[in-house]
Amino acid sequence: MDGYPAGSLDHNVPFLAVSGLSTALTKPLLTDPVLREQSVLVRSEIPPIDTREAKAILRYIQETDATDLPWHSRDSSRRYKFRIKTIGRLKTDINAVKNAIAQSGYKTRLVVVILSDQSPISVSQFQERLENIRRSTGLDPKTSLFVLPTQRTETELENAVDSVLTAVFDQATEYYRDLARHSRKKKSRGIAPQPTIPPTSGTSHTLSLQGWNVRYDFKAAIFAEFRQEIDVALRSYEQAYETLLGPDILETIPSWSPRFNDARLLSDIMAIRALKCLLWTGQSTAAVRRWQAHHDRIVDLVDRRGHGTQNYGWKAWEARWSTVMANLIEKVEYPELEASSILPYRPPEKNLSAERLQPWEYLHHQGYWYRVAARHLFDRRRLARSISEEDRKPPDPSSPSQPSKAYRYDTYMCPQPYEEFPLAGPGVNHGQLIFDHLVLARNEFEKRRQTRTSIELSLECCKELERMHEWTRIMDILAPLWRNMSFRKEGWWDAMEALSWTLRSAAVEVGQKDLIIAIDWELLNKGFSKRPGWHYDITKSLDDVAVEDQLVISFSDEHVTSFLQTSFVFKNEEGKAGQSCPAQLSITSNSFPDAAPVVLDSIRVEFDGSLRTIQLKHQASNSQAPSASRLRVTKVTLVEVEASDDADSDDISEASSESTSAVLLEGVDDLTLLPGQTRVFQIDVPLREPGDAKASSVQVSVAPGSFTLKYSMKLRENNLAGLWHSQPSRKKITRTNAHKIKVLPRPPKMEVRFVNLLEQYYASESIGLEVELLNEEDADAITKLDVVLYGQNLPGYKVQMEDSIAKSNPASEEESRLDGISVGTIPSSKSIKVMIVINVVNQPMEFDVLVRARYHLVSDPGTPIIQQATYHLNIVNPFESSYDLSPRLHSEWPDYFNPEGIQELSAGDEAARRPRGIAQKWSLATRYASFAHEDLVILDLGVSILSTQGSVSCKISKCQAIDEDGLVISPKTIEEAQFEVIAQKFDLDERSQATADLAFTIKWRRLTSPKEVVNAVTLPLPQFYVTSSEPRVLAGVSYYSPPDASSSSSSPPLLFLDITIENPSSHFLTFGLMMEPSDEFAFSGAKTTTLNVLPVARRTVTYRLLPLVRGAWIRPTLVVRDKYFQKVLKIIPTEGMKSDRDGVLVWVPPEDEADGDGDGDGDDEGDSESEGGSRDDESKTTRETGA
């Protein structure tokens, strides 16, 4: 929109001049005498306010400036909009400023804002002074005089400024409404007003009534814009536009008159402002239709009354009209047209969504409009170049009678013909105009990832740069596009060809030799159109470029297409190591028929897998005439050679092959390739190592002398069947991906086996696995051994061979391996044994042991052979156990009054002190079962203390011993072992509960193992409480045998039931005991009694029981109750007793079990003590120990 008069298309908002808040320098005085005469100088002696609050107010006012705001109605946060200008210092008071403004004659409203350094509450004390200022200045406090207390927050200040600006805007709105009302009143009179100044002949014209109506409508639209009433402005613009282009104004002006172009200019301005109103209100599709309607109407106008549309002036206007639309879109800033949006256009309005719209009726982004403008600029240049030489001559000032040529061409908003395209001189730079618009369009398309269009525009930009000989800029634009052009994969050959030729021209000018060769290599393909007079010879690519050194160029088919097609086919799908497989390498030339033959220096085939690289070298021969057949099949013999350090060893060979060998398979042949010919090289590929292999890439090399070109083509997977060529014909191989082959291992004759294995292996023993390697090959074998363990939490192991040092491997998580153990040479029909010793494990586990023998025969060292064996090792626990901890009555109890227990403890002797606290005795019964598959020998049993908690000392002793030869335990057999546990606190003052962590250890060996072999299985026990801080009641039983043995067989035995109450606490406790009668026995003792137990003491009560039954369990119904807490204590049985849910049980032996010594057992519950006659005759005996 730069071509239109200044200010004609500006955004119309009220102008607001703010003074007194800025310390900036005032504007200098005007130097133009006319402007200086029309201006009014206003001065003020009041200094500007320079406080923090004033700066905040000034910053906020400047932020509300609507000069550069987007042209849309989405900003609804403020109802006012101003074009704001801040002024520095005014050097007079309010009245002087007011009078000076009034004398100017302009409609100006003065608004004074007084900033007070008080808070809003305290401003009332200055009300009288403010009233005095109001009366003296004559300012209205509601519209012209405002007071802003500044002692408030910044947000409150902004709200106060908003209220002031809103009041000012309301006044401005009312002012423009009055002007619009006045304009409508003049129009409604229906007569043309008399001119105030008489027209000068030849320079001005009086307006007709319709002309005045256009003026009134245009002014009404402008005033509506100032009021932000966009709909009203749009109606006024449309009415003025229709009147202007109606039959009464523009149709009456002759086309040769300058007023014709003035009317066109006014119609453009009205149309642009109408477009702005439509875009402001979000009517994007209506705006596009309005743009097209104005274009069509002007087309009709210039075709009927102007110079038509086939001239450079019209194309210049069309380019400008498209650029105007792009500029308007940039001003509007629709979010739907941002670069991050999905659609390249804005959807239509809701009221048009049901209509069937054409694609061009949508509002596209500005890149579309810049592109349209560039197309019109192309036509402008074309039509400008068709101007006749006579019209391109400038007018001769010496011959005034020469007829004017201005009326022959449409020069609306464009230069005259002799200025557009002069015979001498620069004229209009059409190329630069086109280039600028193309760049603007390309940038917009690139932002929206419209790749194809942006590439097309880049190519057009470079064509313009080619006209301007800007070769470096062409390289900067096209070189990245050429390397990563998507047109290659999509098959857009025309676009590729145009881009390549343009880029090659620039590359020749700047001397980019590698790019020239790559483009020439690509353009040899006959898929492109043939360029007349071009040599199509790759050896002549650098003829126009100075070459100093030998140039080496490498590229692949990932970035550059080629006229060559290649394939590699294995005849067989599978092959065995040590043998060879027939294969064919075919290369087809798709160059132009009259192109020069291509002489390849070498062909290199890379493989993924164990196959070696194949290299064919050129050896010239006369066997191939220029008229050779389209298919030529030759057989090439390959020999193994050492790879040289020349250019053949490139990056491709490093990435393609897994083999690290420096040996190549090399062959020679004539590598001349004629246009349209297919060369087939049949070879025998030796297969070495087993596994999957495939041909990965084929690299051809051309070395004409001035450069060396290496082009690599990848062999990709596809679903096409391979072709096997023969000289007269070709046949299909009925499988896809024929460039792959599966190399089967050579059948090994060496046997790997595990020998002397045991039926089961157990934890806690060292495991030895013996492996035998038997060579059944016809020749000696040089062998290496790999041992791999697969599983979880693998143990360490070592590998021991005969007369060699063992190799070990530590424990690992998932995989443990020893690779490359040298076994040496195994003669034919001989064997070698290897021992794998696995470290001791303490828990069950499973893992696999893999033994792999890698060997090659002495007669064929190039073919590796593999044989392996796997053994699944399952290690189990040989024993499982259960545990039972039962309380027992300890004979010792601490005594406060024993002087022997006093210790003088030093600070450093605390660890060696003897425990002197409460001691409790326990019986630990362990039952262990054998889960082995064979008989095992138990050598020893023991319980160890892992740790204790609670300041306690524990001692453990065995109740029975095992013979020196051990105890043989059979599978699924349960044995029992008893241990005595005594736990004692270190101090009497320490009465908290204590725990102990114990472990049960079984020492064992196999029956077949030597006697010195001892295996130990450690089974952890659950944590036990070994002392208690609560009182406990223990029951014990003993049997009495009378001195007369003859009477013992007929009379029932006498039982003594001891009830011991232990009080480990520091409290005096009282217990109530009550024995209930029973039909099973008679008892002697108190039926109900009370027992007092001192702190840290214990007391025992004895009952004598006479059982009435024999060979049965009797239940003494005894209740022990804590008198204070009224809690019944559980009675805990000891040796010879047991308990159930209802209480304790005592065993009465039968008559045949009773003997003279009074011994008896309680059904395997424990041995009873023999009391004899040690009991006195009292029915109840009470003993108290402790304090």
MOUR-V795512 format. One line per field, one symbol per residue. ss: DSSP state (2 for helix, 1 for strand, 0 for the rest). phi: phi as a letter, one per 40 degrees, with the letter a starting at -180 (. if undefined). burial: b if it has 16 or more other C-alpha atoms within 10 Angstrom, else e. Layout:
# MOUR-V795512
ss->???
phi->???
burial->???
This chain:
# MOUR-V795512
ss->00000000000001111110000000000000222222000000000000022222222222201000000000000000011111100000022222222220000000011111000002222222222222222000000011111000022222222222222222222222222222222222000000000000000000002222222222222222220002222222222222220000022200000222222222222222222222220002222222222222222222222000000222222222222222222222002220000000110002220000002220110222222222222222222200000000000000000000022200000000222200000000022222222222222222200022222222222222222000222222222222200022220022222222222222222200222222222220100000000000022200000000001111110000000111111100011100011111111110100000011001111111000001111100000000000011111000111100000000222222000000111111100110000111111111000011111111111100001111111100000011111000011111110001111100000111111000001100001111111110000011111111111001001111100000111001001111111111110000111111110000001111111111111001111111111111111100111111111100000000002220000022200000000011111111111100000111111111111110011111110000000011100001111111111110000000011111111111110000000011111100011110000111111111000022200000011111111110000011111111000011110001111110001111111111100001110011111100001110111000111100111111002220000000100000101100000000001111110
phi->.cccdcgcbcccbccbbbbgbbcccccccccccccccccbcbbacccccbbccccccccccccccccbcccabccbcbcbabcbbcbcbbbaccccccccccccgccbbcbbbccbcbcdcccccbcccccccccccgccccbbbbbbcccacccccccccdcccccccccccccccccccccccccccgbcccccbccccgbabccccccccccccccccccccccgccccccccccccccccccccbccccccccccccccccccccccccccccccdcgccccccccccccccccdcccccbbbgbbaccccccccccccdccccccccfcccbcccccccaccccccbccccccdccccccccccccccccccdccccccccccccccccccccbcccccbcccbcbcfaccdcccaccbhcgcccccccccccccccccccdcfcccccccccccccccccccfccccccccccccccbccccccgcccccccccccccccccccgcccccccccccccccccccccgccfbccbcbccbcbbbcbbbbabccbbcaccbbabbccbcbabcgbbbcabbbbbbbccdccccbbccabbbbbchccccbbbbcbcabcbcdccccbbbbbbcbbcbccccccccbccccccbcccccbbbbabacbcbcdgcbbbbcbbccbbcchcbaccabbbbbbchcabbbbbbccccabcccbbcbccaabcccacfccbabccccdcbcbbacbfcccabbcgbcbbbcbbbbcbccbcbcbbbbbbbbibfcccabbbbcfaccbbbccacbababbgcccgcbccgbbbbbbbbcccbbacababbbbbbbaacccaccbcbbbaabbcbbbbccbbabbabbcbccccacbcbcccccbcccccbccccccbccbbbbbbbbbbbcbccacbbccababbccabbhfbbbbbbccabbdccgbcbcdfbbbbbbbbbbbbccbcccbccbbabbabbbcaaccccccccbbbbbbccccbcbbbcbcbbbbbbabbbccccccccccccbbbbcbbbbbccbbcbbbbbabccaccabbbiccbabbbbccfaabbbbbbbbcbbbgacbbccbbbbccccfbccccbcbcgbabbccicbbcbccccccbccgcabcfgcicccccgbccccccabbbbbhc
burial->beeeeeeeeebbbbbbebbbbbeeeeeeeeeeeeeeeeeeebebeeebbeeebbebbbebbbebbbbeebbbeeeeeeebbbbbebbbbbebebebbbebbeeeeeeebebbeeeeeeeeeeeeeeeeebeeeeeeeebeeebbbbbbbbbeeeeebbebbbebbbbbbeebbebbbebbeebbebbeeeebeeeeeeeeeeeeeeeebbbbbbbbbbbbbbbbbbbbebbbbbbbbbbbbebbbeeebbeebebeeeebbebbbbbbbbbbbbbbbbbbebbbbbbbbbbeebbeebbebeeeebbbbebbbbbbbbbbbbbbbbbbbbbbebebbbbeeeebbbbbeeeeeeeeeeeebbbbbbbbbbbbbbbbbbbbbebbeebeeebbeeeeeeeeeeeeeeeebbbbbbbbbbbbbbbeeeebebbebbbebbbbbbebbbebeeeeebbebbbbbbbbbbeeeebeebbebbbebbeebbbbeeeeeebbbebbbbbbbbbbeebebbbbbbbbbbbbbbebeeeeeeebebbebbeeeeeeeeeebeebeeebbbbbebbbbbbbbebbbbeebebbbbbbbbbbeebbbbbbbbbbbbbbbbbbbbbbbbeeeeeeeeeeeebbbeebbbeeeeeeeeebeeebbeebbebeeebbbbbbbbbbbbbbbbbbbbbbbbbbbbbebbbbbbbbbbbeebbbbbbbbbbeeeeeebbbbeeeeeeebeeebbbbbbbbbbebebbbbbeeeeeebbbbbebbbbbebbbbbebbbbbbbbbbbbbeebbbbbbbbeeeeeebeeebeeebbbeebebebbbbeeebbbbbbbbbbbeebebbbbbbbbbbbeeeeebbbbbbebeeeebbbbbebeeebbbbbeeebbbeeeeeeeeeeeeeeeeeeebbbbbbbbbbbbebbbbbeebbbbbbbbbbeeebebbbbbebeeeeeeeeebeebbeeeeeebbbbbbbbbbebebbebbbbbbbbbbbbbbeeeeeeebbbbbbebeeebbbbeeebbbbbbbbbbbeeeeebbeebbbbbbbbbbbbbbeeebebbbebeeeebbebebeeeeebebbbbbbbbbbbbbbbbebebbbbbebbbbbbeeeeeeebbbbbbbbeeeebbbbbbbeeeebeeebbbbbbeeeebbebbeeeeeeeeeeeebbe
